[in-house]
Amino acid sequence: MKALSVLPVLALLLLGCGGSPQQAALPKASALLALEAIQEIVQEPVRKVTPVAAGRNEKSACIFTMPARAEIQMLHFYLYDPAPAQDIPQLQIIAGEWQEHNAGAGYEILQGTSVPMAWFPGETGVYPATTIALFRQATLVLTGVSQEHAKSLIYQIMLQHNWN
């Protein structure tokens, strides 16, 4: 009987607290990882990070200066609000939007990853290699690095910000 009297109290507590936790504010794209961590993963000099104007529904974006590369091939981070779902059908919708942005380029859904990811291999001078990752907390797009480097960067971001 005592258990039944606790239920209304729990319900009131939940309603009084809003019922669900607030989503933490997204960090700026430029603050997702330290330059040293990025440089260690990509195994080449990374001189500085520069925030760039967000566009195309981005919450924030940045470019990392890499002296050995042309600007189109430099590492970029684009941060968006989370997708409505974090599954393959939703990833295909977002990848389709990037496919238009990347001159109709083909992509593949990566298998065996902890979060849904899509990979565009890139074409020199046309569009950079692009990786999309769907987290419950955000949608992250990285351009300008190999698939393995992108997966490592995404994994480090996931660990550092406790994203899933």
C-alpha positions as CSV (number, residue, x, y, z in Angstrom):
1,M,0.0,0.0,0.0
2,K,2.9,2.4,0.8
3,A,4.2,1.7,-2.7
4,L,1.0,3.0,-4.2
5,S,1.1,6.3,-2.3
6,V,4.6,7.0,-3.6
7,L,3.6,6.9,-7.2
8,P,1.6,10.2,-7.1
9,V,4.5,11.9,-5.4
10,L,7.0,10.7,-8.0
11,A,4.6,11.9,-10.8
12,L,4.4,15.4,-9.2
13,L,8.1,15.6,-8.9
14,L,8.6,14.7,-12.5
15,L,6.1,17.2,-13.7
16,G,7.5,19.9,-11.4
17,C,11.0,19.3,-12.9
18,G,9.8,19.5,-16.4
19,G,9.6,15.7,-16.9
20,S,12.7,15.5,-19.1
21,P,16.3,16.7,-18.8
22,Q,17.3,19.8,-20.8
23,Q,19.6,19.1,-23.7
24,A,23.0,20.7,-23.1
25,A,24.0,23.5,-25.4
26,L,26.2,22.4,-28.3
27,P,29.8,23.4,-28.1
28,K,31.2,25.5,-31.0
29,A,32.6,23.5,-33.8
30,S,36.0,25.1,-33.2
31,A,36.0,23.8,-29.6
32,L,35.2,20.1,-30.3
33,L,38.8,19.0,-30.1
34,A,42.2,20.6,-29.3
35,L,44.5,21.3,-32.1
36,E,47.1,18.9,-30.6
37,A,44.6,16.0,-30.6
38,I,43.6,16.7,-34.2
39,Q,47.3,16.9,-35.3
40,E,48.1,13.6,-33.6
41,I,45.2,11.9,-35.4
42,V,45.8,13.3,-38.9
43,Q,49.6,13.1,-38.6
44,E,50.3,16.4,-40.3
45,P,50.7,20.1,-39.2
46,V,47.5,21.8,-38.1
47,R,48.3,25.5,-37.4
48,K,45.1,27.1,-36.2
49,V,41.3,26.9,-36.2
50,T,39.2,29.6,-37.6
51,P,35.4,29.8,-37.0
52,V,33.5,30.5,-40.2
53,A,30.1,31.8,-40.8
54,A,27.5,29.1,-40.3
55,G,25.2,28.5,-43.2
56,R,22.8,25.8,-44.5
57,N,21.2,25.3,-41.0
58,E,24.6,24.9,-39.3
59,K,24.9,25.8,-35.7
60,S,28.6,26.5,-36.1
61,A,31.4,25.7,-38.5
62,C,35.2,26.0,-38.6
63,I,38.2,25.4,-40.8
64,F,41.6,24.1,-39.6
65,T,44.7,25.6,-41.3
66,M,46.8,22.9,-42.7
67,P,49.8,24.4,-44.6
68,A,50.4,21.4,-46.9
69,R,46.9,21.6,-48.4
70,A,44.7,23.8,-50.6
71,E,41.8,25.4,-48.8
72,I,39.2,23.0,-50.3
73,Q,41.1,20.0,-48.9
74,M,41.6,21.5,-45.4
75,L,39.7,20.0,-42.4
76,H,36.3,21.5,-41.7
77,F,33.9,20.8,-38.9
78,Y,30.2,21.5,-39.4
79,L,27.8,21.2,-36.4
80,Y,24.1,20.9,-36.7
81,D,21.2,20.2,-34.3
82,P,20.5,16.5,-33.9
83,A,18.5,14.8,-36.7
84,P,15.0,13.7,-35.9
85,A,16.3,10.1,-35.7
86,Q,19.7,8.5,-35.5
87,D,19.2,5.7,-37.9
88,I,20.1,4.6,-41.4
89,P,17.0,6.1,-43.1
90,Q,17.6,9.5,-41.5
91,L,21.3,9.2,-42.4
92,Q,20.3,8.6,-46.1
93,I,18.2,11.7,-46.1
94,I,21.0,13.9,-44.7
95,A,23.6,12.2,-47.0
96,G,21.2,12.9,-50.0
97,E,21.3,16.6,-49.1
98,W,25.1,16.5,-49.0
99,Q,25.1,14.5,-52.2
100,E,23.5,17.5,-53.9
101,H,26.1,19.8,-52.2
102,N,28.9,17.5,-53.4
103,A,28.1,17.7,-57.2
104,G,26.0,14.5,-57.1
105,A,28.8,12.4,-55.7
106,G,28.2,8.9,-54.5
107,Y,28.5,7.9,-50.9
108,E,28.5,4.8,-48.7
109,I,26.9,4.0,-45.4
110,L,29.7,2.9,-43.1
111,Q,29.2,-0.5,-41.4
112,G,30.3,-1.4,-37.9
113,T,30.4,2.1,-36.5
114,S,29.0,3.0,-33.0
115,V,26.8,5.8,-34.6
116,P,25.3,6.0,-38.1
117,M,27.9,7.4,-40.5
118,A,28.1,8.1,-44.2
119,W,31.3,8.6,-46.3
120,F,31.9,10.6,-49.5
121,P,35.4,9.8,-50.8
122,G,36.0,13.3,-52.3
123,E,37.3,14.3,-55.7
124,T,40.4,16.6,-55.9
125,G,39.4,20.1,-56.8
126,V,35.7,19.3,-56.9
127,Y,34.7,18.5,-53.3
128,P,36.5,17.2,-50.2
129,A,36.2,13.9,-48.6
130,T,33.2,14.2,-46.3
131,T,32.0,12.1,-43.3
132,I,28.6,12.6,-41.7
133,A,27.9,11.2,-38.2
134,L,24.5,11.2,-36.4
135,F,24.5,11.6,-32.6
136,R,21.5,12.1,-30.3
137,Q,23.1,15.4,-29.3
138,A,24.2,16.7,-32.7
139,T,24.8,16.0,-36.4
140,L,28.5,16.3,-37.2
141,V,30.0,16.7,-40.6
142,L,33.8,16.6,-41.2
143,T,35.4,17.3,-44.5
144,G,39.0,17.2,-45.8
145,V,40.3,14.0,-44.1
146,S,40.5,10.3,-44.9
147,Q,37.8,7.9,-43.8
148,E,40.0,6.5,-41.1
149,H,41.1,9.9,-39.8
150,A,37.4,11.1,-39.8
151,K,36.3,8.0,-37.8
152,S,39.1,8.6,-35.3
153,L,38.2,12.3,-35.0
154,I,34.5,11.5,-34.5
155,Y,35.3,8.9,-31.9
156,Q,37.5,11.3,-29.9
157,I,34.7,14.0,-30.1
158,M,32.2,11.3,-29.0
159,L,34.3,10.5,-26.0
160,Q,35.2,14.0,-25.1
161,H,31.6,15.3,-25.2
162,N,29.9,12.1,-24.1
163,W,27.9,11.9,-27.2
164,N,26.1,8.8,-28.5
